[in-house]
Amino acid sequence: MSVMTRPEPIRPAILIVCLVYVCSIRDQLTYIESNRGVRSSSETVERRLFEQHAAARIAEKKQRTGIPTRP
């Protein structure tokens, strides 16, 4: 009959290395995600400025031609 022995506990060094590895992956993913958000928001700001500029040009053109514009 085989004798059941207690499994050897995980050594603290291995546990620390795994923890550092997991945290570094999490930080990299957070960094990538935050950069994606910044890129998206800058594109949004750029688009908003373009739309405001286009609206200003249309209003100016309507004013020159005498077409009433919305207040």
C-alpha positions in Angstrom: 0.0 0.0 0.0 1.4 3.4 -0.9 1.7 5.9 1.8 0.1 9.3 1.1 2.5 12.2 1.8 1.6 15.8 2.1 2.5 17.7 -1.1 5.4 20.1 -0.8 4.1 23.7 -0.3 4.7 26.2 -3.0 7.9 28.0 -2.3 7.5 31.7 -1.7 10.1 32.7 -4.4 8.0 30.9 -7.1 4.9 32.5 -5.8 6.5 36.0 -5.8 7.8 35.5 -9.4 4.3 34.4 -10.6 2.7 37.4 -8.9 5.2 39.9 -10.4 4.6 38.3 -13.9 0.8 38.5 -13.6 1.0 42.1 -12.4 3.3 43.1 -15.2 0.9 41.6 -17.8 -2.0 43.5 -16.2 -0.1 46.8 -16.3 0.8 46.3 -19.9 -2.9 45.6 -20.8 -4.0 48.6 -18.8 -1.4 50.8 -20.6 -2.5 49.5 -24.0 -6.2 50.1 -23.1 -5.6 53.6 -21.9 -3.7 54.5 -25.0 -6.5 53.2 -27.1 -8.9 55.4 -25.2 -6.7 58.4 -25.7 -6.5 57.8 -29.4 -10.2 57.5 -29.6 -10.9 60.6 -27.6 -8.4 62.6 -29.7 -10.1 61.4 -32.9 -13.4 62.4 -31.3 -12.1 65.9 -30.5 -10.7 66.2 -34.0 -14.0 65.2 -35.5 -15.9 67.7 -33.3 -13.6 70.5 -34.3 -14.1 69.6 -38.0 -17.9 69.6 -37.6 -17.8 73.0 -35.8 -15.7 74.4 -38.6 -18.0 73.0 -41.2 -21.0 74.4 -39.4 -19.4 77.9 -39.2 -18.6 77.8 -42.9 -22.2 76.9 -43.8 -23.6 79.6 -41.5 -21.2 82.1 -43.1 -22.3 81.1 -46.6 -26.0 81.3 -45.6 -25.4 84.8 -44.2 -23.8 86.0 -47.4 -26.6 84.6 -49.5 -29.4 85.9 -47.2 -30.7 82.5 -46.1 -31.9 82.7 -42.5 -29.9 80.5 -40.0 -30.9 78.9 -36.8 -30.1 80.9 -33.6 
